[in-house]
């Protein structure tokens, strides 16, 4: 983009808002230019060219003067001697607060450690809830930075591109600004995987040479059919963005030549009635592809998006996607939630389809306050990434859910009480399993019963953050005291394994270090397998835990060369005392398998990769993880006694997960750390002798080879 001066910027604003406050924009431009004087971008340009470019991007959305001025000033508090008080005095409280909001968003680390990222996501949405214009400025800021990213250091380019792909592009899409989402994705794709992007572009060029430019041909065909029926409409066509094509290739595992709908067409009509007439004409002329029709006019998205989507087999059997909408719908489809602030001829656009930003952000963040940071992050990412289905309640209410949602998600979307009490569901009058994936337009009836409580297995069925949070909360409340007792036992065993004694002070210290409110919450999470007792010992005694973890494999295993690295195969987890063999892997050294591991059959015709190994004599430390499958009686205190038995055998419990909970029995997977084969046999014998244990077995999982 050519460098823009203040008169150019004012002209861009005047194109849609002749009544703009020219003096305010000129004052902000001069102030920003003065504050950033002497500062340079990585590209060598004066820094102030960036805020001006951000403001120009926002004029494309026809935004109000306050947002344009905020763009010009958005880096002044962060990067210059200017203060919030200065902006408040010179430009008013509204603009000062907007700049402050953008500054706080800039300081959020949204791509760091998981816990910090979750906390900062909450801050991001809190800032958005106060005034959504701050995120519009931030998105425009990110778009210009991505357009000029080549001037950054390579490692910084990768970090910014991944953050853009993971956070800002989906957020723009969720706000209805699909054009911005596509451009952000493509710019990030260009950095993250330039070879793949260039490959897609080359294939488009080759395809165009072979078949000609089909876009004007199909566009003309559509116009001809509409004109025959007297429909006046604008028709546009385009090839889909390289990243969109690449994502579809990955999702469907198809080569480029086998992709069908890589072209998209848009029909802009004069009225809603003509949208449906145009749909009839398209389906009459070309064969509709089953399952690829969506009517977002009768069932709009929460961000105001309205359009009809259909896919047809067009010229020469090529599949093309067609979107049909009115001009007013198209304006909202382009601007998304930002359409609320759009101006035309000096007044705010009275677009009937523009949603109220307050209502939109409330629908997105409803009940987030009840969740912890990790659940909030999970909920937000689900909301941002997933498409939607629309289902009906028996009363005719429309319930919007992410694609892949189940009747349990539907029940929780109506009310937490209904979700907690769900025992069954009917879809279109037919009883279905609770794990059924709902489809557009289905009528869903929830069957509830008093006294029913959520099951832990539901967590693997539901997809909405709201349902997951409600289920976890109910499970924690119901089982809290039991989980605290179990967690206490697991921690005691872990401490004894390090020859340490559990004290209240140690537990309080660990809880604080793990950013948990108190020791009981930490113990409850350990008892419910949300975290392990090892995390507690690791934070209190890192040197002792590290010493146990860092076992020198070359001292334990004979047959390795001096410079060879080795790891135990996760499919069989061999123990000292068992016959072993090594398989060489490029970049991974030698992977040690038990001699009877079924995975070894895959290497029978590759004798050059086999290495003859055996365990050295002597007593090994209890650090070799082994998975056990246990089925135990569901009764008070049973699980605690089992953990005590395992600890009494000198084995450390590294992790514990429930795989099935029935009224009479629990099935769980326990990861224990053992010395050798005899240690395993002694532990199995002890557990088999326990009357509350119905079944115990060592787990060998050939599928785990995928982790090699």
C-alpha positions as CSV (number, residue, x, y, z in Angstrom):
1,X,0.0,0.0,0.0
2,X,1.3,3.5,-0.9
3,X,2.0,5.8,2.0
4,X,-1.2,7.6,3.1
5,X,-1.2,11.2,4.3
6,X,-3.8,12.9,6.4
7,X,-5.8,14.2,3.5
8,X,-5.9,10.7,1.9
9,X,-7.2,9.2,5.1
10,X,-9.8,11.9,5.5
11,X,-10.9,11.3,1.9
12,X,-11.3,7.5,2.7
13,X,-13.6,8.4,5.7
14,X,-15.6,11.0,3.7
15,X,-16.4,8.3,1.1
16,X,-18.9,6.8,3.5
17,X,-19.2,9.5,6.2
18,X,-19.4,13.0,4.7
19,X,-20.2,14.4,8.2
20,X,-16.9,13.1,9.7
21,X,-15.2,15.3,12.3
22,X,-12.2,16.3,10.0
23,X,-10.6,18.4,12.8
24,X,-10.6,15.4,15.2
25,X,-8.9,13.1,12.6
26,X,-6.4,15.7,11.7
27,X,-5.6,16.4,15.3
28,X,-5.1,12.7,16.0
29,X,-3.0,12.3,12.9
30,X,-0.7,15.2,13.9
31,X,-0.5,14.0,17.5
32,X,0.4,10.4,16.5
33,X,3.0,11.7,14.0
34,X,4.6,13.8,16.7
35,X,4.6,11.1,19.4
36,X,6.1,8.5,17.1
37,X,8.7,10.9,15.6
38,X,12.0,9.2,15.2
39,X,10.7,5.6,15.6
40,X,11.2,3.2,12.8
41,X,9.6,-0.1,11.8
42,X,11.7,-3.2,11.1
43,X,11.2,-2.5,7.4
44,X,13.0,0.9,7.8
45,X,9.8,2.9,7.3
46,X,8.7,5.6,9.8
47,X,6.7,3.8,12.5
48,X,3.7,6.0,12.1
49,X,2.9,4.5,8.7
50,X,1.6,1.5,10.6
51,X,-1.1,3.2,12.7
52,X,-2.2,5.1,9.5
53,X,-2.4,1.8,7.6
54,X,-4.5,0.3,10.4
55,X,-6.9,3.3,10.3
56,X,-7.2,2.8,6.5
57,X,-8.1,-0.9,6.9
58,X,-10.9,0.2,9.3
59,X,-12.3,2.7,6.8
60,X,-13.0,-0.3,4.5
61,X,-15.5,-1.4,7.2
62,X,-17.0,2.2,7.3
63,X,-16.3,2.5,11.0
64,X,-17.1,5.6,13.2
65,X,-14.6,8.4,13.9
66,X,-13.8,7.2,17.4
67,X,-12.5,3.9,16.0
68,X,-10.5,5.5,13.2
69,X,-8.9,7.9,15.8
70,X,-8.2,5.0,18.1
71,X,-6.3,3.3,15.3
72,X,-4.1,6.3,14.7
73,X,-3.3,6.5,18.5
74,X,-3.4,2.8,19.4
75,X,0.4,2.5,20.0
76,X,1.0,5.9,21.6
77,X,0.5,4.8,25.3
78,X,2.5,1.6,24.7
79,X,5.4,3.0,22.7
80,X,5.7,6.8,23.4
81,X,5.7,9.2,26.3
82,X,1.9,9.7,25.9
83,X,-0.4,8.7,28.7
84,X,-4.0,7.8,29.1
85,X,-4.5,11.2,30.9
86,X,-3.1,13.0,27.9
87,X,-5.5,11.2,25.5
88,X,-8.4,11.8,27.9
89,X,-7.6,15.6,27.9
90,X,-7.1,15.9,24.2
91,X,-9.5,13.5,22.7
92,X,-12.1,12.6,25.3
93,X,-12.8,9.7,27.6
94,X,-14.3,7.4,24.9
95,X,-11.1,7.4,22.7
96,X,-8.8,7.3,25.7
97,X,-10.6,4.1,27.0
98,X,-10.5,2.5,23.6
99,X,-6.7,3.1,23.2
100,X,-6.2,1.8,26.7
101,X,-8.2,-1.4,25.8
102,X,-6.1,-1.9,22.7
103,X,-2.9,-1.4,24.7
104,X,-4.0,-4.1,27.2
105,X,-4.8,-6.5,24.4
106,X,-1.3,-5.9,22.8
107,X,0.3,-6.8,26.1
108,X,-1.6,-10.1,26.4
109,X,0.6,-13.2,25.6
110,X,-2.0,-15.4,23.8
111,X,0.4,-18.0,22.5
112,X,2.4,-18.8,25.7
113,X,2.1,-21.5,28.3
114,X,-1.3,-23.2,28.4
115,X,-2.3,-21.9,31.9
116,X,-1.2,-18.3,31.1
117,X,-2.9,-18.5,27.7
118,X,-6.2,-19.5,29.3
119,X,-6.0,-16.6,31.8
120,X,-5.2,-14.1,29.0
121,X,-8.0,-15.4,26.8
122,X,-10.4,-14.5,29.6
123,X,-8.9,-11.0,29.8
124,X,-9.2,-10.7,26.0
125,X,-12.9,-11.5,26.1
126,X,-13.4,-9.2,29.1
127,X,-11.9,-6.3,27.1
128,X,-14.1,-7.3,24.1
129,X,-17.2,-7.3,26.4
130,X,-16.5,-3.7,27.5
131,X,-16.3,-2.3,23.9
132,X,-16.0,-4.6,20.9
133,X,-14.3,-1.9,18.9
134,X,-11.0,-2.6,20.7
135,X,-10.8,-6.0,19.0
136,X,-11.7,-4.5,15.6
137,X,-8.6,-2.2,16.0
138,X,-6.5,-5.1,17.2
139,X,-7.6,-7.3,14.2
140,X,-6.8,-4.5,11.8
141,X,-3.4,-4.1,13.6
142,X,-2.7,-7.8,13.2
143,X,-3.7,-7.8,9.5
144,X,-1.3,-5.0,8.7
145,X,1.5,-6.6,10.7
146,X,0.9,-9.9,8.8
147,X,0.9,-8.0,5.4
148,X,4.3,-6.6,6.3
149,X,5.7,-9.6,8.3
150,X,8.7,-10.2,6.0
151,X,10.6,-7.5,7.7
152,X,10.6,-9.4,11.0
153,X,13.1,-12.0,12.2
154,X,12.3,-15.5,10.9
155,X,11.5,-16.9,14.4
156,X,9.3,-13.9,15.1
157,X,7.5,-14.5,11.8
158,X,6.7,-18.1,12.8
159,X,5.5,-17.1,16.3
160,X,3.2,-14.3,14.9
161,X,1.9,-16.5,12.1
162,X,1.0,-19.4,14.5
163,X,-0.7,-17.0,16.9
164,X,-2.6,-15.5,13.9
165,X,-3.7,-18.9,12.7
166,X,-4.7,-20.2,16.1
167,X,-6.4,-17.1,17.6
168,X,-6.9,-14.0,15.5
169,X,-8.1,-15.6,12.2
170,X,-10.8,-17.8,13.9
171,X,-11.9,-14.8,16.0
172,X,-12.4,-12.7,12.9
173,X,-14.4,-15.6,11.4
174,X,-16.5,-15.9,14.6
175,X,-17.2,-12.2,14.4
176,X,-18.5,-12.7,10.8
177,X,-15.6,-11.0,9.1
178,X,-14.9,-13.9,6.8
179,X,-12.8,-11.9,4.3
180,X,-10.4,-10.9,7.1
181,X,-10.3,-14.5,8.4
182,X,-9.3,-15.8,5.0
183,X,-6.6,-13.2,4.4
184,X,-5.1,-13.7,7.9
185,X,-5.1,-17.5,7.3
186,X,-3.5,-17.1,3.9
187,X,-0.8,-14.7,5.2
188,X,0.0,-17.0,8.1
189,X,0.0,-20.0,5.8
190,X,2.5,-18.2,3.6
191,X,4.9,-18.1,6.6
192,X,4.2,-21.4,8.2
193,X,4.2,-23.6,5.1
194,X,5.3,-21.7,2.1
195,X,6.1,-24.8,0.0
196,X,2.5,-26.1,0.4
197,X,1.0,-22.7,-0.5
198,X,3.2,-22.4,-3.6
199,X,2.2,-25.9,-4.6
200,X,-1.5,-25.1,-4.4
201,X,-1.0,-21.9,-6.5
202,X,1.0,-23.8,-9.1
203,X,-1.7,-26.4,-9.4
204,X,-4.3,-23.7,-9.9
205,X,-2.2,-22.3,-12.7
206,X,-1.9,-25.7,-14.3
207,X,-5.6,-26.3,-13.9
208,X,-6.4,-23.0,-15.6
209,X,-4.1,-23.9,-18.5
210,X,-5.8,-27.2,-19.0
211,X,-9.5,-26.2,-18.6
212,X,-9.4,-22.4,-19.2
213,X,-10.6,-19.9,-16.7
214,X,-13.9,-21.5,-15.7
215,X,-14.9,-18.7,-13.3
216,X,-16.1,-16.3,-16.0
217,X,-17.7,-19.2,-17.9
218,X,-19.8,-20.4,-14.8
219,X,-20.5,-16.8,-13.8
220,X,-22.0,-16.2,-17.3
221,X,-24.0,-19.4,-17.1
222,X,-25.6,-18.3,-13.8
223,X,-26.4,-14.8,-15.0
224,X,-28.1,-16.3,-18.1
225,X,-30.3,-18.5,-16.1
226,X,-31.3,-15.7,-13.7
227,X,-32.0,-13.3,-16.6
228,X,-34.3,-15.9,-18.2
229,X,-36.5,-15.6,-15.0
230,X,-36.3,-11.8,-14.8
231,X,-34.1,-11.7,-11.7
232,X,-31.7,-8.8,-11.6
233,X,-28.7,-9.8,-9.5
234,X,-24.9,-9.4,-9.2
235,X,-22.9,-12.6,-9.7
236,X,-19.3,-13.0,-8.6
237,X,-17.0,-16.0,-8.7
238,X,-13.6,-16.8,-7.3
239,X,-11.2,-19.6,-6.6
240,X,-10.9,-20.5,-2.9
241,X,-7.9,-19.3,-1.0
242,X,-4.8,-21.6,-0.9
243,X,-5.1,-22.3,2.8
244,X,-8.8,-23.2,2.4
245,X,-7.9,-25.7,-0.3
246,X,-5.0,-27.1,1.7
247,X,-7.2,-27.5,4.8
248,X,-9.8,-29.4,2.7
249,X,-7.0,-31.6,1.3
250,X,-5.8,-32.5,4.8
251,X,-9.3,-33.0,6.3
252,X,-10.5,-35.3,3.4
253,X,-7.1,-36.8,2.7
254,X,-7.5,-36.0,-1.0
255,X,-5.1,-35.0,-3.7
256,X,-5.7,-31.6,-5.4
257,X,-6.9,-33.3,-8.5
258,X,-9.7,-35.1,-6.6
259,X,-11.0,-32.0,-4.8
260,X,-14.3,-30.9,-6.2
261,X,-15.6,-27.5,-4.9
262,X,-12.5,-25.3,-5.2
263,X,-14.6,-22.5,-6.8
264,X,-17.2,-20.4,-5.0
265,X,-19.9,-18.1,-6.5
266,X,-22.0,-15.4,-4.9
267,X,-25.4,-14.2,-6.0
268,X,-26.6,-10.8,-4.6
269,X,-30.3,-10.2,-5.1
270,X,-32.7,-7.3,-4.5
271,X,-35.0,-9.1,-2.0
272,X,-35.3,-12.2,0.2
273,X,-38.0,-13.7,-2.0
274,X,-35.6,-13.5,-5.0
275,X,-33.0,-15.4,-2.9
276,X,-35.3,-18.4,-2.8
277,X,-36.3,-18.0,-6.5
278,X,-32.6,-17.9,-7.4
279,X,-32.0,-21.1,-5.4
280,X,-34.8,-22.8,-7.3
281,X,-33.3,-21.7,-10.6
282,X,-29.8,-23.0,-9.7
283,X,-31.2,-26.3,-8.5
284,X,-33.3,-26.6,-11.7
285,X,-30.4,-26.0,-14.0
286,X,-27.7,-27.9,-12.1
287,X,-27.8,-31.0,-9.9
288,X,-27.7,-30.3,-6.2
289,X,-25.2,-32.2,-4.1
290,X,-27.0,-33.9,-1.2
291,X,-26.2,-32.8,2.3
292,X,-24.5,-29.6,1.2
293,X,-27.5,-27.2,1.6
294,X,-27.7,-24.6,4.5
295,X,-30.3,-22.0,4.9
296,X,-28.9,-19.2,7.1
297,X,-31.6,-16.8,6.1
298,X,-34.3,-18.6,8.0
299,X,-31.8,-19.6,10.7
300,X,-29.3,-16.8,11.0
301,X,-25.9,-17.2,12.8
302,X,-25.5,-15.4,16.1
303,X,-23.3,-12.8,14.5
304,X,-26.0,-11.8,12.1
305,X,-24.8,-13.8,9.1
306,X,-27.6,-14.6,6.6
307,X,-27.2,-16.4,3.3
308,X,-28.2,-19.6,1.5
309,X,-25.4,-22.0,0.8
310,X,-25.7,-24.8,-1.7
311,X,-23.3,-27.0,-3.7
312,X,-24.1,-28.1,-7.3
313,X,-22.4,-30.1,-10.0
314,X,-21.7,-27.4,-12.6
315,X,-20.0,-27.2,-15.9
316,X,-18.2,-30.5,-16.8
317,X,-19.4,-32.0,-13.6
318,X,-17.3,-29.7,-11.4
319,X,-18.7,-29.0,-8.0
320,X,-19.1,-25.4,-7.1
321,X,-20.4,-23.7,-4.0
322,X,-23.1,-21.0,-4.5
323,X,-24.0,-18.4,-1.8
324,X,-27.2,-16.4,-2.3
325,X,-28.1,-13.3,-0.3
326,X,-29.5,-9.8,-0.5
327,X,-27.4,-6.6,-0.6
328,X,-28.2,-5.8,3.1
329,X,-27.3,-9.4,4.1
330,X,-24.1,-9.1,2.1
331,X,-23.0,-6.0,3.9
332,X,-23.3,-7.8,7.3
333,X,-21.6,-10.9,5.8
334,X,-18.6,-8.7,4.9
335,X,-18.5,-6.6,8.1
336,X,-19.9,-9.2,10.6
337,X,-20.4,-7.7,14.1
338,X,-18.6,-4.6,13.0
339,X,-21.7,-3.7,10.8
340,X,-23.2,-2.3,14.0
341,X,-20.9,0.8,13.8
342,X,-21.0,1.1,10.0
343,X,-21.8,4.6,8.5
344,X,-23.3,5.6,5.2
345,X,-23.8,9.2,4.2
346,X,-22.9,10.5,7.6
347,X,-25.3,8.4,9.6
348,X,-25.1,5.0,11.2
349,X,-26.3,2.3,8.8
350,X,-29.8,1.1,9.7
351,X,-29.1,-2.5,8.6
352,X,-31.8,-4.8,9.9
353,X,-29.5,-7.7,10.0
354,X,-26.7,-6.1,12.1
355,X,-26.5,-7.6,15.5
356,X,-26.1,-5.7,18.8
357,X,-22.5,-6.3,19.8
358,X,-23.4,-6.4,23.5
359,X,-25.9,-9.3,22.8
360,X,-23.4,-11.1,20.6
361,X,-20.6,-11.0,23.2
362,X,-23.0,-12.0,25.9
363,X,-24.1,-15.1,23.9
364,X,-20.5,-16.0,23.4
365,X,-19.4,-15.6,27.0
366,X,-22.5,-16.7,28.8
367,X,-21.7,-18.4,32.0
368,X,-17.9,-18.2,31.4
369,X,-17.6,-16.8,34.9
370,X,-18.5,-20.2,36.4
371,X,-15.5,-21.9,34.7
372,X,-11.8,-22.0,35.6
373,X,-9.2,-20.7,33.2
374,X,-8.7,-24.0,31.3
375,X,-12.4,-24.6,30.9
376,X,-12.8,-21.0,29.7
377,X,-10.1,-21.5,27.1
378,X,-11.7,-24.8,25.9
379,X,-15.1,-23.2,25.6
380,X,-13.8,-20.2,23.7
381,X,-11.8,-22.3,21.3
382,X,-14.8,-24.5,20.6
383,X,-17.0,-21.4,20.0
384,X,-14.5,-19.9,17.7
385,X,-13.6,-22.8,15.6
386,X,-16.7,-24.9,15.1
387,X,-19.5,-24.4,12.6
388,X,-23.1,-24.6,13.8
389,X,-26.1,-26.8,13.6
390,X,-29.6,-25.6,14.4
391,X,-32.1,-27.9,16.2
392,X,-35.6,-27.4,17.6
393,X,-37.0,-28.0,21.0
394,X,-40.5,-29.4,21.4
395,X,-41.7,-25.8,22.0
396,X,-40.3,-24.7,18.7
397,X,-37.3,-22.8,20.1
398,X,-34.2,-22.8,18.0
399,X,-31.0,-24.1,19.8
400,X,-27.7,-23.3,18.1
401,X,-24.9,-25.8,18.7
402,X,-21.5,-26.6,17.3
403,X,-21.2,-29.2,14.6
404,X,-20.9,-32.6,16.2
405,X,-23.1,-31.7,19.3
406,X,-25.1,-34.5,21.0
407,X,-28.4,-34.5,22.8
408,X,-26.5,-34.0,26.1
409,X,-25.1,-30.7,24.6
410,X,-28.7,-29.8,23.6
411,X,-30.0,-30.4,27.1
412,X,-27.3,-28.3,28.7
413,X,-27.8,-25.5,26.1
414,X,-31.4,-25.2,27.4
415,X,-30.6,-25.4,31.2
416,X,-28.0,-27.0,33.4
417,X,-30.7,-28.8,35.5
418,X,-32.0,-30.4,32.3
419,X,-28.5,-31.5,31.3
420,X,-27.7,-32.9,34.8
421,X,-31.0,-34.9,34.8
422,X,-30.7,-36.2,31.2
423,X,-31.4,-40.0,30.9
424,X,-32.4,-40.3,27.3
425,X,-33.4,-38.4,24.1
426,X,-35.7,-38.6,21.2
427,X,-34.7,-37.1,17.8
428,X,-37.6,-36.5,15.4
429,X,-39.7,-38.7,17.7
430,X,-37.3,-41.7,17.7
431,X,-35.4,-42.7,20.8
432,X,-31.6,-42.4,20.1
433,X,-28.4,-43.0,22.1
434,X,-27.0,-40.0,23.9
435,X,-23.9,-40.0,21.8
436,X,-25.9,-39.4,18.6
437,X,-24.5,-36.4,16.6
438,X,-27.3,-33.9,15.9
439,X,-28.0,-32.5,12.4
440,X,-29.6,-29.3,11.1
441,X,-33.3,-29.0,11.5
442,X,-33.9,-32.0,13.9
443,X,-36.5,-31.9,16.7
444,X,-34.8,-32.9,19.9
445,X,-36.7,-34.0,23.0
446,X,-34.8,-34.6,26.3
447,X,-36.0,-37.3,28.7
448,X,-35.0,-36.3,32.3
449,X,-35.3,-38.0,35.7
450,X,-35.0,-36.6,39.2
451,X,-32.0,-37.9,41.0
452,X,-30.0,-38.6,37.8
453,X,-26.5,-37.2,37.9
454,X,-24.0,-36.6,35.1
455,X,-21.7,-39.6,34.3
456,X,-17.9,-39.2,33.8
457,X,-18.2,-40.9,30.4
458,X,-20.3,-38.0,29.2
459,X,-17.1,-35.9,29.0
460,X,-16.1,-38.0,26.0
461,X,-19.5,-37.5,24.4
462,X,-20.2,-33.8,24.6
463,X,-18.4,-31.1,22.5
464,X,-19.6,-27.8,24.0
465,X,-17.6,-26.0,26.6
466,X,-20.8,-25.3,28.6
467,X,-21.7,-29.0,28.8
468,X,-18.1,-30.0,29.7
469,X,-17.9,-27.3,32.4
470,X,-21.3,-28.3,34.0
471,X,-20.4,-32.0,33.9
472,X,-17.0,-31.5,35.6
473,X,-18.6,-29.2,38.2
474,X,-21.2,-31.8,39.0
475,X,-18.7,-34.6,39.2
476,X,-16.4,-32.5,41.4
477,X,-19.3,-31.6,43.8
478,X,-20.7,-35.1,44.0
479,X,-17.4,-36.8,44.4
480,X,-15.3,-34.1,46.1
481,X,-15.0,-35.6,49.5
482,X,-14.2,-39.1,48.0
483,X,-11.7,-37.6,45.6
484,X,-10.0,-35.6,48.4
485,X,-9.6,-38.9,50.4
486,X,-8.2,-40.7,47.3
487,X,-6.0,-37.8,46.4
488,X,-4.6,-37.8,50.0
489,X,-3.7,-41.5,49.7
490,X,-2.1,-41.0,46.3
491,X,0.0,-38.1,47.6
492,X,1.0,-40.1,50.7
493,X,2.3,-42.9,48.5
494,X,4.1,-40.5,46.2
495,X,5.8,-38.8,49.2
496,X,6.8,-42.1,50.8
497,X,8.3,-43.2,47.5
498,X,10.7,-40.2,48.0
499,X,11.2,-40.9,51.7
500,X,9.3,-37.8,52.6
501,X,6.3,-37.2,54.9
502,X,3.2,-35.4,53.9
503,X,2.5,-32.3,56.0
504,X,-0.3,-29.7,55.8
505,X,2.3,-27.0,55.1
506,X,3.8,-29.0,52.2
507,X,0.4,-29.4,50.6
508,X,-0.4,-25.7,51.0
509,X,2.9,-24.8,49.5
510,X,2.3,-27.2,46.5
511,X,-1.2,-25.8,45.9
512,X,0.1,-22.3,45.8
513,X,2.9,-23.2,43.4
514,X,0.4,-24.9,41.1
515,X,-1.9,-21.8,41.2
516,X,-4.7,-23.7,42.9
517,X,-6.9,-22.0,45.6
518,X,-6.1,-24.5,48.4
519,X,-4.8,-28.0,49.3
520,X,-8.3,-29.6,49.2
521,X,-8.8,-28.5,45.6
522,X,-5.4,-29.9,44.7
523,X,-6.2,-33.2,46.4
524,X,-9.6,-33.4,44.7
525,X,-8.1,-32.9,41.3
526,X,-5.5,-35.6,42.0
527,X,-8.3,-38.0,43.2
528,X,-10.3,-37.3,40.0
529,X,-7.3,-37.9,37.7
530,X,-7.3,-34.3,36.5
531,X,-3.6,-34.1,37.7
532,X,-1.2,-36.5,39.1
533,X,0.5,-36.8,42.5
534,X,3.8,-36.6,40.7
535,X,3.1,-33.0,39.8
536,X,3.0,-32.3,43.6
537,X,6.3,-34.0,44.3
538,X,7.9,-32.4,41.3
539,X,7.0,-28.9,42.4
540,X,8.2,-29.5,46.0
541,X,11.2,-31.8,45.4
542,X,12.3,-31.2,41.7
543,X,15.8,-32.6,42.2
544,X,14.6,-35.9,43.7
545,X,12.0,-36.4,41.0
546,X,14.5,-35.5,38.3
547,X,17.0,-37.9,39.7
548,X,14.5,-40.7,39.5
549,X,13.4,-39.7,36.0
550,X,16.9,-39.4,34.5
551,X,17.9,-43.1,34.5
552,X,21.0,-43.8,32.5
553,X,19.8,-46.3,29.9
554,X,23.3,-47.2,28.9
555,X,24.0,-48.4,32.4
556,X,20.7,-50.4,32.6
557,X,20.9,-52.0,29.1
558,X,23.8,-53.9,27.6
559,X,24.4,-54.0,23.9
560,X,24.2,-50.3,23.0
561,X,27.0,-48.5,21.4
562,X,28.7,-45.6,23.3
563,X,26.9,-42.9,21.4
564,X,23.5,-44.5,21.0
565,X,20.4,-43.1,22.6
566,X,17.6,-45.4,23.7
567,X,14.0,-45.3,24.9
568,X,11.5,-48.0,26.0
569,X,8.8,-48.7,23.4
570,X,5.4,-47.5,24.6
571,X,3.6,-50.4,23.0
572,X,5.1,-53.0,25.4
573,X,7.0,-51.0,28.1
574,X,9.6,-53.8,28.8
575,X,10.8,-54.3,32.3
576,X,14.3,-55.4,33.6
577,X,14.3,-59.2,33.7
578,X,12.3,-59.5,30.5
579,X,14.0,-60.5,27.2
580,X,14.5,-57.5,25.0
581,X,15.6,-56.5,21.6
582,X,16.3,-53.1,20.0
583,X,15.0,-51.6,16.8
584,X,16.8,-48.6,15.3
585,X,14.8,-45.6,14.3
586,X,16.2,-42.7,12.3
587,X,16.5,-39.7,14.6
588,X,15.3,-41.6,17.7
589,X,18.2,-44.0,18.3
590,X,17.3,-47.5,19.5
591,X,13.8,-48.3,20.8
592,X,13.7,-51.2,23.2
593,X,11.0,-53.8,22.8
594,X,10.0,-56.9,24.7
595,X,10.9,-59.9,22.7
596,X,7.2,-61.0,22.5
597,X,6.0,-57.5,21.4
598,X,3.6,-58.1,18.5
599,X,4.9,-54.9,16.8
600,X,8.2,-56.7,16.1
601,X,6.4,-58.7,13.3
602,X,6.5,-55.5,11.2
603,X,10.3,-55.6,11.2
604,X,11.0,-59.3,10.3
605,X,12.1,-58.3,6.8
606,X,14.5,-55.6,8.1
607,X,17.2,-57.5,10.0
608,X,19.6,-54.7,9.6
609,X,17.6,-52.6,12.1
610,X,17.7,-55.2,14.9
611,X,20.0,-54.8,17.9
612,X,20.8,-57.6,20.4
613,X,20.2,-56.2,23.9
614,X,19.8,-57.5,27.5
615,X,19.3,-55.9,30.9
616,X,22.4,-55.7,33.1
617,X,22.4,-57.6,36.4
618,X,21.7,-55.9,39.6
619,X,18.9,-54.1,41.4
620,X,17.2,-51.4,39.2
621,X,15.4,-48.4,40.6
622,X,11.6,-48.3,40.5
623,X,11.2,-45.9,37.6
624,X,9.9,-48.1,34.8
625,X,6.4,-47.2,34.0
626,X,3.9,-50.0,33.3
627,X,0.1,-49.8,32.7
628,X,-2.3,-51.9,34.5
629,X,-6.0,-52.4,33.8
630,X,-8.1,-52.8,37.0
631,X,-11.7,-53.7,37.6
632,X,-12.7,-53.0,41.2
633,X,-15.8,-53.0,43.3
634,X,-17.6,-49.7,43.6
635,X,-17.8,-49.2,47.3
636,X,-16.7,-46.7,49.9
637,X,-12.9,-46.9,50.6
638,X,-12.1,-49.6,48.0
639,X,-10.0,-47.3,45.7
640,X,-8.1,-45.9,48.7
641,X,-7.2,-49.5,49.9
642,X,-6.0,-50.4,46.4
643,X,-3.7,-47.4,46.3
644,X,-2.4,-48.3,49.7
645,X,-1.7,-51.9,48.5
646,X,0.2,-50.6,45.5
647,X,2.2,-48.3,47.7
648,X,3.0,-51.0,50.2
649,X,4.6,-53.0,47.4
650,X,7.1,-50.1,46.8
651,X,5.4,-49.1,43.5
652,X,4.7,-45.4,42.7
653,X,1.4,-44.5,41.1
654,X,2.3,-42.0,38.3
655,X,-1.2,-41.6,36.9
656,X,-4.7,-43.0,37.3
657,X,-7.6,-42.7,34.9
658,X,-11.2,-44.0,35.0
659,X,-12.2,-45.6,31.7
660,X,-15.7,-46.8,32.9
661,X,-17.9,-46.2,35.9
662,X,-20.8,-48.5,36.5
663,X,-23.1,-48.7,39.6
664,X,-21.3,-51.8,40.9
665,X,-17.8,-51.7,39.4
666,X,-15.2,-49.2,38.2
667,X,-12.7,-49.9,35.4
668,X,-9.5,-47.9,35.6
669,X,-6.1,-47.7,34.1
670,X,-3.2,-47.2,36.6
671,X,0.3,-46.2,35.5
672,X,2.7,-47.6,38.1
673,X,6.5,-47.3,38.3
674,X,8.3,-50.6,39.0
675,X,11.8,-52.1,39.3
676,X,11.6,-55.2,37.2
677,X,9.5,-58.2,36.1
678,X,9.5,-59.8,39.6
679,X,8.3,-56.5,41.1
680,X,5.4,-56.6,38.6
681,X,4.5,-60.2,39.4
682,X,4.5,-59.5,43.1
683,X,2.2,-56.5,42.6
684,X,-0.2,-58.5,40.4
685,X,-0.3,-61.3,42.9
686,X,-1.1,-58.9,45.7
687,X,-3.9,-57.2,43.7
688,X,-5.4,-60.5,42.5
689,X,-5.6,-61.7,46.1
690,X,-7.7,-58.6,47.1
691,X,-11.4,-59.5,47.2
692,X,-12.5,-56.1,45.9
693,X,-10.5,-56.6,42.7
694,X,-12.5,-58.4,40.0
695,X,-9.8,-58.3,37.4
696,X,-6.2,-57.0,37.0
697,X,-4.0,-57.3,33.9
698,X,-0.9,-55.6,32.4
699,X,-1.7,-53.5,29.3
700,X,0.3,-54.0,26.2
701,X,-0.9,-51.7,23.5
702,X,0.4,-52.2,19.9
703,X,-1.5,-49.0,18.8
704,X,0.9,-47.0,21.0
705,X,3.6,-47.5,18.4
706,X,2.2,-44.4,16.7
707,X,3.9,-42.4,19.5
708,X,7.3,-43.7,18.4
